């Protein structure tokens, strides 16, 4: 899997990473998305 984050106000330098497979492919059952609140907590 390849993850790329373009530079923005939260990550000035940007980020690019490549991860190795940890096992066999399996379907994704659920994804949780979180927004960061102004107090700095996720």
MDAnalysis code that builds the backbone (N, CA, C; Angstrom):
import MDAnalysis as mda
import numpy as np

u = mda.Universe.empty(126, n_residues=42, atom_resindex=np.repeat(np.arange(42), 3), trajectory=True)
u.add_TopologyAttr("name", ["N", "CA", "C"] * 42)
u.add_TopologyAttr("resid", np.arange(1, 43))
u.add_TopologyAttr("resname", ["UNK", "UNK", "UNK", "UNK", "UNK", "UNK", "UNK", "UNK", "UNK", "UNK", "UNK", "UNK", "UNK", "UNK", "UNK", "UNK", "UNK", "UNK", "UNK", "UNK", "UNK", "UNK", "UNK", "UNK", "UNK", "UNK", "UNK", "UNK", "UNK", "UNK", "UNK", "UNK", "UNK", "UNK", "UNK", "UNK", "UNK", "UNK", "UNK", "UNK", "UNK", "UNK"])
u.atoms.positions = np.array([
    [0.843, -1.162, 0.000],
    [0.000, 0.000, 0.000],
    [0.892, 1.230, 0.000],
    [0.482, 2.237, -0.720],
    [1.218, 3.499, -0.779],
    [0.323, 4.596, -0.221],
    [0.878, 5.399, 0.695],
    [0.151, 6.531, 1.278],
    [0.913, 7.803, 0.947],
    [0.216, 8.778, 0.385],
    [0.835, 10.063, 0.078],
    [-0.038, 11.181, 0.635],
    [0.578, 12.067, 1.424],
    [-0.103, 13.242, 1.953],
    [0.611, 14.453, 1.372],
    [-0.114, 15.227, 0.595],
    [0.481, 16.432, 0.012],
    [0.685, 17.474, 1.102],
    [1.661, 18.345, 0.913],
    [1.901, 19.384, 1.915],
    [0.654, 20.249, 2.062],
    [0.356, 20.604, 3.311],
    [-0.812, 21.420, 3.627],
    [-0.555, 22.119, 4.948],
    [-1.534, 22.828, 5.472],
    [-1.321, 23.593, 6.706],
    [-1.050, 22.697, 7.919],
    [-1.440, 21.421, 7.860],
    [-1.210, 20.492, 8.970],
    [0.073, 19.677, 8.806],
    [0.607, 19.630, 7.590],
    [1.798, 18.816, 7.307],
    [2.608, 19.542, 6.235],
    [3.435, 20.472, 6.667],
    [4.147, 21.353, 5.732],
    [5.077, 20.597, 4.783],
    [5.717, 19.545, 5.259],
    [6.686, 18.827, 4.438],
    [6.043, 17.776, 3.537],
    [4.796, 17.416, 3.801],
    [4.184, 16.317, 3.067],
    [4.704, 14.983, 3.587],
    [4.164, 13.887, 3.064],
    [4.544, 12.561, 3.560],
    [4.274, 11.540, 2.469],
    [5.193, 10.606, 2.300],
    [5.028, 9.529, 1.326],
    [5.560, 8.254, 1.980],
    [4.762, 7.205, 2.000],
    [5.194, 5.955, 2.633],
    [4.696, 4.761, 1.829],
    [5.489, 3.709, 1.860],
    [5.120, 2.456, 1.216],
    [5.182, 1.360, 2.267],
    [4.129, 0.568, 2.385],
    [4.042, -0.465, 3.404],
    [4.030, -1.845, 2.755],
    [4.699, -2.804, 3.399],
    [4.702, -4.185, 2.918],
    [3.425, -4.885, 3.365],
    [3.026, -5.891, 2.611],
    [1.876, -6.703, 2.980],
    [2.200, -7.473, 4.258],
    [1.246, -7.515, 5.180],
    [1.440, -8.229, 6.441],
    [0.781, -9.602, 6.414],
    [0.023, -9.876, 5.384],
    [-0.663, -11.156, 5.300],
    [-1.517, -11.207, 4.051],
    [-2.416, -12.155, 4.025],
    [-3.308, -12.307, 2.888],
    [-4.301, -11.147, 2.822],
    [-4.765, -10.852, 1.630],
    [-5.747, -9.793, 1.420],
    [-7.064, -10.206, 2.050],
    [-7.727, -9.258, 2.717],
    [-9.054, -9.523, 3.273],
    [-9.918, -8.284, 3.099],
    [-11.218, -8.456, 2.960],
    [-12.104, -7.301, 2.739],
    [-12.174, -6.402, 3.969],
    [-12.380, -5.118, 3.727],
    [-12.548, -4.152, 4.803],
    [-13.999, -4.184, 5.250],
    [-14.225, -4.384, 6.548],
    [-15.582, -4.487, 7.069],
    [-16.100, -3.157, 7.591],
    [-15.211, -2.315, 8.135],
    [-15.650, -1.062, 8.722],
    [-14.491, -0.073, 8.747],
    [-14.792, 1.196, 8.519],
    [-13.795, 2.266, 8.572],
    [-14.351, 3.371, 9.451],
    [-13.544, 3.864, 10.386],
    [-13.951, 4.985, 11.227],
    [-13.155, 6.217, 10.837],
    [-13.841, 7.322, 10.679],
    [-13.205, 8.587, 10.358],
    [-13.359, 9.524, 11.549],
    [-12.267, 10.194, 11.908],
    [-12.292, 11.106, 13.036],
    [-11.862, 12.493, 12.576],
    [-12.526, 13.503, 13.090],
    [-12.121, 14.893, 12.869],
    [-11.448, 15.385, 14.139],
    [-10.435, 16.213, 13.980],
    [-9.757, 16.768, 15.135],
    [-10.518, 17.998, 15.599],
    [-10.799, 18.080, 16.896],
    [-11.525, 19.238, 17.394],
    [-10.536, 20.360, 17.741],
    [-10.999, 21.584, 17.885],
    [-10.106, 22.721, 18.120],
    [-9.257, 22.620, 19.375],
    [-9.647, 21.815, 20.356],
    [-8.864, 21.694, 21.585],
    [-7.631, 20.813, 21.392],
    [-7.466, 20.219, 20.207],
    [-6.277, 19.425, 19.915],
    [-6.455, 17.938, 20.118],
    [-7.642, 17.495, 20.440],
    [-7.880, 16.065, 20.635],
    [-8.519, 15.473, 19.388],
    [-8.286, 14.182, 19.171],
    [-8.887, 13.503, 18.020],
    [-10.245, 13.000, 18.386],
])
